[in-house]
Structures are given as structure tokens and as C-alpha cells.
Amino acid sequence: MMASSYNAKDEDGHITVSGPGGGTLRSKKPENTAFKQQRLPAWQPILTAGTVLPAFFIIGLLFIPIGIGLFVTSNNIKEFEVDYTGVDMSSPCFNCSQNFSWNSTKPCTCTIPFYLDQPYESNVYVYYGLSNFYQNHRRYVKSRDDSQLNGDVNSLMSPSKECEPYAFHENKPIAPCGAIANSMFNDTLELFYNDPNGTRIPIPLNTTGIAWWTDKHVKFGNPGGNNPNLTAAFQGTTKPVNWRRPVYELDADPGNNGFINEDFIVWMRTAALPTFRKLYRIINKKSSMVPTLPRGNYTLEVVYNYPVRSFEGRKRVILSTISWMGGKNPFLGIAYITVGSVCFFLGVVLLIIHHKCGNRNNSADISN
Amino acid sequence: LYIYLSLPQCVGEEIWVDSRTVYIGHKDPPPGAEANIPQRYPDNRIVSSKYTFWNFIPKNLFEQFRRIANFYFLVIFLVQLIIDTPTSPVTSGLPLFFVITVTAIKQGYEDWLRHKADCSINECPVDVVQQGKVVRTQSHKLRVGDIVVVREDETFPCDLILLSSSRHDGTCYVTTASLDGESSHKTYYAVQDTMAFRTEQEVDSLHATIECEQPQPDLYKFVGRINIYKDKEEPLGAENLLLRGATLKNTQHIYGTVAVYTGMETKMALNYQSKSQKRSAVEKSMNAFLIVYLCILISKAVINTVLKYAWQWSPDRDEPWYNHRTENERQRHMVIRAFTDFLAFMVLFNYIIPVSMYVTVEMQKFLGSYFITWDEEMFDEELGEGAQVNTSDLNEELGQVEYVFTDKTGTLTENNMEFIECCVDGNVYIPTIKVIISDIYILPNVCFEHEDLFFRALCLCHTVQVKEEETVDGIKRGIHQGRPTSFYISSSPDEVALVEGMKRLGYTYLRLKDNYMEILNKDDEIERFELLHVLNFDSVRRRMSVIVKSSSGEYLLFCKGADSSIFPRIVSGKVEQVKARVEQNAIEGLRTLCVAYRRLSESEYQEACHHLNEAKLALQDREQRLAQAYDIIERDFVLLGATAVEDRLQEKAADTIESLHKAGMKVWVLTGDKMETAAATCYASKLFRRSTQILELTKKRTEEQSLHDVLFELNRTVLRQRSISGYDRVSVGLSVDCLDFGLIIDGATLSAVLKANQERAGSGNYREIFLEICRNCSAVLCCRMAPLQKAQIVKLIKASKEHPITLAIGDGANDVSMILEAHVGIGIMGKEGRQAARNSDYAIPKFKHLKKMLLVHGHYYYIRIAELVQYFFYKNVCFIFPQFLYQFFCGFSQQPLYDTAYLTLYNISFTSLPILLYSLVEQHITMETLKRDPSLYRDIAKNSLLRWPVFLYWTCLGVFDAVIFFFGAYFLFDNTTFTSNGQMFGNWTFGTLVFTVLVFTVTLKLALDTHHWTWINHFVIWGSLLFYVIFSLLWGGIIWPFLNYQRMYYVFMQMLSSGPAWLSIILLITVSLLPDVIKKVLCRTMCPTATERAQVTYCHQLHSETKALNCLVSRLGVRCLSCSDFCFAKAINQLLLSSFYEN
């Protein structure tokens, strides 16, 4: 179509005034450039069994060791997971999960004992995990106001429409607005080591370093910048409906309060899948001599605030060590080993085929 | 009949509702004449532009949205605007806006150029005679009836009737190069009664009307008459009509011409109208694929909508406590909600039909066609022209041709005639190089009267013009170059050859002067004949005649024409001898013409005159009446003799035909020539080989047997042969050497075959039998074809049940119908003018260029566009299918997997350039191999790369890759930490991971398919990957102001900082590419196609070259030349060779 419309112009013969024969002759002759004659020097690879073979072997030889390395690393990672939803009658949190009400003022606490059969040598990361919780639902994902979270005063007072129906409460703008913020995970988890001699030693849980550095320092910001008086900065707004405390009372530490509270930031990064885990606390290694979490009995104390039974969700706590490749993930290692072996196997098959057919082809060529 | 002929004189005006009356000089007719009915004509403004300033935007938008694809995207865009959709309207609005704007700007610019051109033309000065004075005015102010003065080298401002010329014989010379490309000078004649006018006053005093037909686009047809009051009427023909756009040459000025057609009614303007669009087979399959994808899209949306409502049946899932709807949404009716959801899914998945595909395909076609025009090998030095592309829509169709219909004269042959011999009453005259009478080989027993008449006949019966050397500029330099005095010019090369042959035999045609033709006879005496009438040649009569009056007062009618049209009209003469000679010459492949004459008595002449004038005066059906008049006059001939002219085969015609045959194409020659001549040419051009069994379906045979019997007999022969060789053919493959058939059919029999079918459709379906025979013949020769029959044949084959792709190639006006009818029409820029080239889709200088056009360009374009189409669907399946899968994990909430920017830019920038470039420069085999081995063309025959299995393979590959991307990422992401600091990733990182794998896989897949890596390929493929990375870094690198979300902030960087992400990207890319590589390698090894074999052979060749070079190089002391580095080796090879040559 493009060309035809160009041609229309060419057909307007009266526009072009034909020059003397000689002049047009020269200009009409196409240029003899490599590009115009489609003769640019080129590399012309062909995927034959012969050329692909080495690639397959190389992939096989590279992937299998990588896979083994990954698999071993993954197996060395220690991970402990405990479900504290309280579905079963026997579960310690059964009562809390049954008697849940948003308005109850008295927090329900339950205690879950568990036993670690191996010492956790390096830093231990404490995660909470939720199942069947659709953080990736479209209505949910978009229900936030990034400029409000960035500390923009206008957005603070008039949250974006996307936050509906969690934008206003009793005619006051909600800060932080939106479904994500409103449903922030608010169970409190505490960990105790049961010393063999009977004492319960609380394990110090680090609340910082759990959110992306860029999120905490750039993407999220409190209104009024570094104004230490957060209460004033949030004046005129109201807390999200489901929250027990306003946003400026999330933490006593002013560097971890308001929108830049790391628990909040972690929650605000919506998970990709309905079963997910989020980093809750970090247990730092104290000294090289003592394991971070020695073998033994532990108690998990949960202040049970977060209802998941209504949508058949589950809550878990995960303790995990971390290697260079992240958490426990045997899949990657296995996948590498599998792909490597398949490539190697294919390489062998192709070698046989190449050997047989190659000869046949060559003879055919000769006969031709 | 006579009454009928005399009718127009009196009936006149009542009948001519569709004629116009032009009052010369706008003078009222004298009282008593018919009433002056004012007719309204447009002014002389040429409007070639489509738009005006005001209507550009609405009109252009309307035209663009009439295209179904644009409309589809507009609808998607509007849906996005209206309902709450997962992606912002920008994602589809931006590409659409981009496409629409670019197209609009392009069209607007072109239109502006046209406006400018129109303006300069409409305002160019024109001299008009008003009140006896020459007044200068602007071209667009001309009105019908104005008297215009045109000077030498000026173009005519509108269609004019020539009243008088500065040349005293009332003629003027005109070149119509810009109209039809013919640069020869044509002679036009002034109206007899006004040719004597010399001054403005005289011209202005003319009181007359012109009646003529309403405007029609045929450049070579004009019927009208001039009515000078109180005088007589005179016919006007095309020879009186000067066309707008033509240029006056060799004539000082012409006076008092009168405008008949103005502005948009000029014949040139009427010829603007573009031809009907042809659509290629690829486009058709593309549309079929599109429909499939549309169905996939709709079914995806339906499935997801249904599942969504099934899934969220329980309110806890529909509205869990953490994720409430707004009040508004809650109140909406269920059906509306479901419908909105359906639309939202449609919007989410709409990228599966990419807007960019149309743009890319059009760009590919448009830019790709430049390679044809740039091709140096298709440039003809002598003609000074290369190939032309008139429609780029059909590039790939060149790779799909199954039937080639070619004209003979001028296409297969040079149309460069050389006089070989003539035969008078059975005596043969052969001119040798020297023009000395004694050198002529004369047989005894010459009847001198006939001899004299014969030579005079050939000197007189023609329309050749004599050109003095110095007056000629810009005329084609051909065989005539170097003649010092004068040379002949004619629209028919046969005539030139004949007249020149006569010159060599001693009779020189000198000039036409004041209607007297002058001949220098062999005694160096000048003989003068008064030219009374020319009965022009036409392809139906296949003869022409002149009526002359000799100096002795005798009326003579000379006629020359094809033997078949002369012999039935012969009453005396040595028919047998001449016929024998003619047949013998025809077998040798010479073009023969018979010459006859008739002496007319005074009364006979008067009667003939009467017939002719009547016919010429007729406004309606003039052609038909002229033909009738000719038929009456041209009879009772005395046969004089015959001539033989050789038309040499074009350079490499045989080679080209052989290549086309090897490429599996069936070549048909359609010609108006005699069977014997045509058959000889066919043998010479290797269309028929010695081994070819010739089947004849000619009039001669059908006279003996009935058509029915002949057809059935031939059919039996063919079928028997096929059943024998059928098994063979399968096992041997496509061996060309097995016995093949050639069919010869003539026009008369063909029309009998076609007509029989029409009359009794039920009984004997001759058409089917005929097609069956043709199908089994590798070569068919159709001789004695009328132009329309050529088109009929093409149509017949086109409509046969396999619907083969046809190509017609020809050079003359008689081939235009077939060129327009065939799927691909190719014109040859020949000696018979430019009509064929103008009406064709592609024009080439010579027949031999067809080989490269089809075997190289056609082949390349086909594989390029096939890959382009398949790849586009593939990459969009890869793109959208993960989104579809993601719906199962996000509660069917239409949550997009990728960020808006990625959704928008995926097709526009991340993956668009590599495939565009691939589709422009890919060469899976070298040009040399393609030319050397035409059978490779069979590999792509029948649209083989776009058939459903191939399409299914690509789609499955796309689905497989999409599944790998999504579930790979799913399992890697599932419940685990990806970073070494324990922090978690969110859904956008998940999407970005999938997207990164997607972009890399899709680009690398193309890289695997690329067989021709030039530096541009490297640049574009690696460049676009790099661009993706840089864009992602930038997109996630800053908090973008004016955006209400910052979801991509640092997502890409965080992903790259994680080791497992890198490892999984590499793993997933490898896994996705693996099946395609395996398929390729296995197919190549197990059952290689001819193409693949050729690639390997080429590779081997290079390999051996490299080995040889290695020795050479090591001798020269250069080392470390890797065997596998072909490119390098090749370069060195060339270097060495060139140095050897220099030494």
C-alpha cells in the first residue's frame, strides 16, 4: 500500500520533466555498492549436526557441574517451617483463630514450641508465609498511591482514585491508602530459645535491613521529609480501617516509622503468587564461635491478629539460612542437572546420527 | 448495411446523449443551427491531490480506519478508555497513534507534493486567442472551447484539437514520453479545412463546433467531428487530438488549437486511476492465520471469564476481607460485570494480534522492493534502465509462480527485425550486405510486372516516418545509429525492417510530402504516388492497406498482412508457390508477411472512399464501422509475394526458459504468430526439446476429427504416459528428464474449447479435459491468439482447481490484458512502447532478467516474508501466553504480568528491528547457488513455508516457550528467596524475569534462523538486546515524575543483582531454544530438503576452497587460518585472486 501510494506520485508524469538522454542514463544506473547489490560480506552459519554437537557437549559439561553446585548449596541451606494458622483442634493457635474479631481489644496470644535438630550457623532470616492470599489480584495490586507513599503532601490529603474503597474513612483521607496497606500483616512474632536448663531466652530480632534499600530511601518517604514530628505530618489523615495503630506509631525508632517502616515497605511489595513469604526479621550472628541458633527447643510466641481462615489461608513462620544463591531452592540445581544431562545425551545421539547420516550424505554427494 | 452506415449523418444529435458539443471560441451558433444547449465543463484545474487542508484529518483518518487492522486496534483502544482495563489505554493507543501518525504524515507529505505540483501546473502560463489577439493567461483558467497557442517544446495544457500548424503541411510532431513512455515523435494532423489558417485573426474568425464523445481514458482513441458552419462536416480522430502532457516537438508553434477536454477530464487525468489491487498468496494465508489468532484470542478471553466466575463463586474468593470492591462496582449488574471482564481479558490478550505486524510487513515490502530496482544485474546498458517496481505488494508472489505466460515477439525474441528474403511469385530475392542490384540473387522466370508492383507495394504500404538526422534529438539510439542521412521510425519494427530491406534491394522510400509518397527506384528515378487512404493495421484483421494513386492516374490498393488473413482474399496469383515458401520460412522461425494488391477503377475507388468517410464520420461504434468498411474494401486481391523477416531470440532466452522449467514452472507461450514460426521459436528457446512429444490441438486437426475426439485422444495419451511414469516420478524425485509433453493450440480451437463449454455445460466438459491435458504438459504454445484470448487463457488457468499462481510477461499493448489478469504481471520495456511496462506490476528490461527476478528475488522475498509472518505470530504467542497462564494464579483478575512499558514496547522496539532487518537482508542460500540450481525454487512452491503444519509448528513452539518461561519462573520463584540478603521479590520482578527471558529467547530464536550474518544483523540483533537492557535500567533507575505509579523502580537492577536470577535466565533461554535447534538439526540430517543440501554443498565447497587456500597461505608464510572461518577464508580468497589477476 505504501508503495502504491508512492507510485501515484510517479504516475504524475507531468511533474517530471525528462532531461536529456545522457543525464538520465547515468542517474538511473543503480549504484554498485555491496548493500544495494545484496552482497554484503556475511557469516553464513548452518545448524548441522556437526556444528551443533560441540555446543551440546559444552552445554552439558557446563550445566551439570553448575547444577551439582547449586544442588549441594541448596541442600546445605537449613530451613525450618512451622504452620501456626490454627486449623486443627490440637494446634496451639486454634482458639485465637476461632475467636477472631476485628474489634477485640485484647490481643490473642498463642505459643508454638518447636525443636531445631541442627544448629543454624550463619545469619538466620525469619519469614512469615501466607497461602491462598491473592496479593497479585489486580484490584489489590493497583490499590495504592505511590506518590502518597513517597511523601507527597497533596497525595497524602487527597489519595488517588485507585485506592478506592480504601481512600477515605469518615471523610478523612486514609494514610496510607489502598487495599494493600489496609491489609498489612500485623501478627507479632517473637522467638525464644528454651535453654536446656529451663530458662526462656528471647532471641533478638533485627527489624531493619528487611526491605530493599532503594525502597526505603528513595521510593518511600514520610510527608514533610525528615520532620521528626510524624504525628504532625500525618495531621488530618486517618489510619487504615483495619489497623490498630496509626502509621506514625508503627515503630518507636523514627528512622523506621511512618511510611518508611520496613515491615510496611515489605508488605507493600506485592507478591507474585498467592502463596508467598515475606521477610520478617533477621537474626544476626553474634560471634563466630556460637551458632546463631543452636540445636534445641524453641518457642514461637504469636500475637494472633491476622485473620486468614475466612479465605482458607494459611500462616507460616520460616527460619532459613541464606547462601550466595538465596534460600533453599533445589529446583534450580535439579533443572540445571537435567538440562545438562539432556544436552549431553542429545549430543551423543546426534553424534551417532551424524556419523551414520553424514556418511550417507557424503556418498550421496559423490554420486551426484 | 448501407442504410445503417448512412444513418449518422441525419440522426446525429438525438442519439448522442453522451457526446459533447464544443463551440470554438465560445461563439454562439448561427441561427438556424441547433439550439445552443450550454453544457457545463470543469475548468482546466488538475487536481491530483486527495485532500485539502480542511478535510485532511477526517478524510485521512477515515481512510486509515477503513483497514480492518487499524479498526481493530481502535476498538481495543476505545474499550480501554471506556472500561476499567488491566492495561492503560496508552499501551495500545501509543502504537496505534504512532502508526496512524506516521502514515498520515507520509500521506500528507505526498499530498502536499501533489498540491505543489498541481499548483505549478495550474498556474503555468498559456497563450489563448481572444478577440483576434493572443492573451496570456494561466493554465487553470482555460475553458472548453478556448483557442490555445502552443509553441515548440511546450506541453499541451489540455486535450486539444489541432486546427493549424506552423508547418505548411498541417502536421506537427509530438512526443508522448510522459504519457506512455514512448519517446518517438508522433505526427498529428490539423483539421483539413483549418490547416491553412496562419494568423490569430484567421483562427479567431473560425465559426464552428466540434462534436465529440464524452471523455474516456483510452489514450489512442478519439472520435469526433468538426462542423464548420455553412460548410461541411469533417471527421476527427485520434490523429487530430493532442493530449495533455505530451510535448510539441520540431514544430515552431501550432495555432488555434481548441480545447475539448479540460482539467480532470483530460485523457491523462483519466488515466490516473490506479489499477485494481492484487493480493498475494502470502497475504491471504496471513489473513487466515489472523483469523485463527482472533479465535484463540476470543476463546482465551471466554475461558478466562468463565473460569473467573466459577472460581470466585464463593464470596471469600470474590471479595476477601482484604480486597473489597468499591460500592459502584458492587451495584453493577452481574451480566455487565461479566461482559466488562470479557472485554478486559480481550484487552489484556490483544497483543497477540500485533499492530506492528502490519507496519513491519508494509515496510518490508516497500523497502524490500528497492533491492529489485537497485539490482545491477537487471540493468540494461543499452536501454539505460533497470527493473521497475510498480507494486511492492507482490514481491513474495514472485517466489510462488507456477505458470509463466509469455509473449513471443519482443519478449522471447528481440523484436529487432532483420529482412531476410522476399519471394515474388515463388522467386526468391535475398539482399546481401552491399546494396548493389547485381548482388541480388535472382532466379530466372521473373514476371517483371509483379516484381515492380511487389517492391512498390512494400515501399508504399506502411506507416514508416523518415527522420532527418539533425532534426532528431532524444530519440532511441538503436540499430539506426550511424546512418548519416536519414532513418526510418515506426511503431512496428517489422515495417522498418521491410522498408530497409527494400532499400537494400534498390527501392528507397524517400519521404511523405504533401500526401505524396516518394520512392527512389532502382534506376535512381523518383516516383511519386499520391497517398489517398491508409487502412491502419489492427490485430484483429492482422493486415494493413494503403490506397494510392500512381503518377499515371491508376488507383492501387496495396495490402500486406499475415498469410491467414491474406490468402482467403486472394483471387489470382501464384498462391501455391508463395504458400510453400511462406511455410518453409515459418518453419525456420521467420516472420512472414504476404503482399497483395488490387487495381481499383475510378468508381470502385469512389465507393471505397464513401465507405471509409462514412465510417470515419461516425461518432459511435466507429471502430466497428471502420472494420466493416475495411472488410468490404480489402478483397479480391492479386497475390504478389511474401516477405520473411527474422526476429532473433533474446539473449539467454533459452537459458532462462530452461531454468524456469527446472524450477518447476510451466511455461506457456502465447503469441499471435503463426504456428510454424512460433513452434520454431519454441524449439530454439528450448521450450520444446527434441524429446518433447508434441500434442497438436489446432484447427487443421479439428477439421479432420471432431474437437471432442481430439481432446479425448490427447487426454488418453497424456494419462497413459502419466500412469507409466507416475511411479517413476515419485521415486526419482523431480527428474526433469523423463518424457514430457508439449501442447500446441491455436486461437480458433481454443475459443471452440471454451465456447463448447458455455453452450452445453452438461454434456462434454471440454474445459476440464483441456486443463487436464495442459496440467500434464510442461510447455504449451498458444498461437494465433487475440489479445483478449491471452487474458482468457490466464483466467482459465487461474480458476482451475489448484488455483496456481500465474505470471504473465509481455512487452506490447496486446499483452496488457494478460498482464493485468495474471497474479503477477511483468512488463518488458520493449520497442513496442511502454504500455505493458506501465500496466505491469514489475517491469524489466529483458526477458533474461526474469530468471533473477523469480529465482533469486522471488525466492528471497518469499522466505523472508514467510519467516516474518510466522515469527510475528510466534513471538506474540510467547509474549501473551504467559499472561494467560498467570491468570490462573492471580484469581483471573486480569492482572498483567508485565509492566505497561514492556507491554507497549515489546512489539514496537524490543523485538521489531531484528525481524524487519532479517526480512530485508536474509539470504539462506547464496545468490549464485539459487541461480545455478533452479530446482531449489520447488522447495518453496505452493506456499510451503506458510502452510498449516508449519504454522502449527511455530504456534506450538510459541506455546512451549511460553510455558517454559512461565512455569520456569514459577518454580524458581516459588516460596524462595532469590537474593543473598534474604529480601524478597514481588510480582513485578517475576514479570520482568519472564519478560527478560522472553525478549532474549525470541531474539536468539531469530538469530538461530538467520543464515546470513552481515554486520547490520549483528548490530541490530545484539543492539536490540542491549537496548532492552539499557531501557530497563533506565526505566527502573529513576522515580519518574508525572507517573502515578513507581512499580518498576529498581526492579530490574535488583533482579540483576541476584545470582539465581541470572542462572535461571540462562537456563530458561537454553531450554526454550533447545527443541527448535534439535528439530532443525534432525530435519536437516534425516530428511534434508534440496535447499538444505545446497547450503551444505556450498559449505563444503567453501571448505575445500579453504583447504586449498590453507596450503597456499602456508606457502605464502601466513598461518593460523581457521578452517571454520569461512568468511575470513573467502575474503582472503578474493584478495589472493585479485592479486593473482593483477600479477
Chai-1 contact restraints between the chains, C-beta under 6 A:
chainA,res_idxA,chainB,res_idxB,connection_type,confidence,min_distance_angstrom,max_distance_angstrom,comment,restraint_id
A,M2,B,E362,contact,1.0,0.0,6.0,A-B,restraint_1
A,M2,B,F366,contact,1.0,0.0,6.0,A-B,restraint_2
A,A3,B,F366,contact,1.0,0.0,6.0,A-B,restraint_3
A,A3,B,S392,contact,1.0,0.0,6.0,A-B,restraint_4
A,N7,B,N390,contact,1.0,0.0,6.0,A-B,restraint_5
A,K9,B,E110,contact,1.0,0.0,6.0,A-B,restraint_6
A,D12,B,S48,contact,1.0,0.0,6.0,A-B,restraint_7
A,G13,B,S178,contact,1.0,0.0,6.0,A-B,restraint_8
A,G13,B,G245,contact,1.0,0.0,6.0,A-B,restraint_9
A,H14,B,G245,contact,1.0,0.0,6.0,A-B,restraint_10
A,I15,B,A117,contact,1.0,0.0,6.0,A-B,restraint_11
A,S18,B,A177,contact,1.0,0.0,6.0,A-B,restraint_12
A,G21,B,G474,contact,1.0,0.0,6.0,A-B,restraint_13
A,L25,B,G384,contact,1.0,0.0,6.0,A-B,restraint_14
A,K28,B,G384,contact,1.0,0.0,6.0,A-B,restraint_15
A,K28,B,E385,contact,1.0,0.0,6.0,A-B,restraint_16
A,P30,B,W374,contact,1.0,0.0,6.0,A-B,restraint_17
A,P30,B,E376,contact,1.0,0.0,6.0,A-B,restraint_18
A,P30,B,F379,contact,1.0,0.0,6.0,A-B,restraint_19
A,P30,B,G386,contact,1.0,0.0,6.0,A-B,restraint_20
A,N32,B,E376,contact,1.0,0.0,6.0,A-B,restraint_21
A,K36,B,W374,contact,1.0,0.0,6.0,A-B,restraint_22
A,Q37,B,E376,contact,1.0,0.0,6.0,A-B,restraint_23
A,Q38,B,F371,contact,1.0,0.0,6.0,A-B,restraint_24
A,L40,B,T1014,contact,1.0,0.0,6.0,A-B,restraint_25
A,A42,B,H1012,contact,1.0,0.0,6.0,A-B,restraint_26
A,A42,B,W1013,contact,1.0,0.0,6.0,A-B,restraint_27
A,A42,B,T1014,contact,1.0,0.0,6.0,A-B,restraint_28
A,W43,B,W1013,contact,1.0,0.0,6.0,A-B,restraint_29
A,W43,B,C1127,contact,1.0,0.0,6.0,A-B,restraint_30
A,Q44,B,H1011,contact,1.0,0.0,6.0,A-B,restraint_31
A,Q44,B,H1012,contact,1.0,0.0,6.0,A-B,restraint_32
A,I46,B,Q1095,contact,1.0,0.0,6.0,A-B,restraint_33
A,I46,B,C1099,contact,1.0,0.0,6.0,A-B,restraint_34
A,L47,B,K1080,contact,1.0,0.0,6.0,A-B,restraint_35
A,L47,B,V1081,contact,1.0,0.0,6.0,A-B,restraint_36
A,T48,B,R1084,contact,1.0,0.0,6.0,A-B,restraint_37
A,A49,B,V1081,contact,1.0,0.0,6.0,A-B,restraint_38
A,A49,B,T1085,contact,1.0,0.0,6.0,A-B,restraint_39
A,V52,B,V1081,contact,1.0,0.0,6.0,A-B,restraint_40
A,Y125,B,G982,contact,1.0,0.0,6.0,A-B,restraint_41
A,Y134,B,G891,contact,1.0,0.0,6.0,A-B,restraint_42
A,N136,B,C890,contact,1.0,0.0,6.0,A-B,restraint_43
A,N136,B,Q895,contact,1.0,0.0,6.0,A-B,restraint_44
A,N136,B,N987,contact,1.0,0.0,6.0,A-B,restraint_45
A,H137,B,N323,contact,1.0,0.0,6.0,A-B,restraint_46
A,H137,B,C890,contact,1.0,0.0,6.0,A-B,restraint_47
A,H137,B,G891,contact,1.0,0.0,6.0,A-B,restraint_48
A,H137,B,S893,contact,1.0,0.0,6.0,A-B,restraint_49
A,R138,B,P86,contact,1.0,0.0,6.0,A-B,restraint_50
A,R138,B,S893,contact,1.0,0.0,6.0,A-B,restraint_51
A,R138,B,Q894,contact,1.0,0.0,6.0,A-B,restraint_52
A,R138,B,Q895,contact,1.0,0.0,6.0,A-B,restraint_53
A,R139,B,N323,contact,1.0,0.0,6.0,A-B,restraint_54
A,Y140,B,N323,contact,1.0,0.0,6.0,A-B,restraint_55
A,V141,B,Q895,contact,1.0,0.0,6.0,A-B,restraint_56
A,D146,B,Y1045,contact,1.0,0.0,6.0,A-B,restraint_57
A,D146,B,Q1046,contact,1.0,0.0,6.0,A-B,restraint_58
A,E164,B,T326,contact,1.0,0.0,6.0,A-B,restraint_59
A,P165,B,H324,contact,1.0,0.0,6.0,A-B,restraint_60
A,P165,B,T326,contact,1.0,0.0,6.0,A-B,restraint_61
A,A179,B,N323,contact,1.0,0.0,6.0,A-B,restraint_62
A,S183,B,Y322,contact,1.0,0.0,6.0,A-B,restraint_63
A,T214,B,Y1050,contact,1.0,0.0,6.0,A-B,restraint_64
A,K219,B,Q1046,contact,1.0,0.0,6.0,A-B,restraint_65
A,K219,B,Y1049,contact,1.0,0.0,6.0,A-B,restraint_66
A,R269,B,G986,contact,1.0,0.0,6.0,A-B,restraint_67
A,T270,B,G986,contact,1.0,0.0,6.0,A-B,restraint_68
A,T270,B,N987,contact,1.0,0.0,6.0,A-B,restraint_69
A,A271,B,G986,contact,1.0,0.0,6.0,A-B,restraint_70
A,A272,B,F973,contact,1.0,0.0,6.0,A-B,restraint_71
A,A272,B,N987,contact,1.0,0.0,6.0,A-B,restraint_72
A,A272,B,F990,contact,1.0,0.0,6.0,A-B,restraint_73
A,L273,B,F889,contact,1.0,0.0,6.0,A-B,restraint_74
A,R277,B,N975,contact,1.0,0.0,6.0,A-B,restraint_75
A,K278,B,M984,contact,1.0,0.0,6.0,A-B,restraint_76
A,L279,B,G982,contact,1.0,0.0,6.0,A-B,restraint_77
A,L279,B,Q983,contact,1.0,0.0,6.0,A-B,restraint_78
A,L279,B,M984,contact,1.0,0.0,6.0,A-B,restraint_79
A,S310,B,D316,contact,1.0,0.0,6.0,A-B,restraint_80
A,F311,B,D316,contact,1.0,0.0,6.0,A-B,restraint_81
A,F311,B,P320,contact,1.0,0.0,6.0,A-B,restraint_82
A,I322,B,G982,contact,1.0,0.0,6.0,A-B,restraint_83
A,W324,B,S980,contact,1.0,0.0,6.0,A-B,restraint_84
A,W324,B,G1059,contact,1.0,0.0,6.0,A-B,restraint_85
A,M325,B,G1059,contact,1.0,0.0,6.0,A-B,restraint_86
A,M325,B,P1060,contact,1.0,0.0,6.0,A-B,restraint_87
A,G326,B,T977,contact,1.0,0.0,6.0,A-B,restraint_88
A,G326,B,F978,contact,1.0,0.0,6.0,A-B,restraint_89
A,G326,B,T979,contact,1.0,0.0,6.0,A-B,restraint_90
A,G326,B,P1060,contact,1.0,0.0,6.0,A-B,restraint_91
A,G327,B,T976,contact,1.0,0.0,6.0,A-B,restraint_92
A,G327,B,T977,contact,1.0,0.0,6.0,A-B,restraint_93
A,N329,B,T976,contact,1.0,0.0,6.0,A-B,restraint_94
A,F331,B,F971,contact,1.0,0.0,6.0,A-B,restraint_95
A,L332,B,L972,contact,1.0,0.0,6.0,A-B,restraint_96
A,L332,B,P1060,contact,1.0,0.0,6.0,A-B,restraint_97
A,A335,B,L1067,contact,1.0,0.0,6.0,A-B,restraint_98
A,V339,B,V1071,contact,1.0,0.0,6.0,A-B,restraint_99
A,I353,B,T1085,contact,1.0,0.0,6.0,A-B,restraint_100
A,C357,B,T1085,contact,1.0,0.0,6.0,A-B,restraint_101
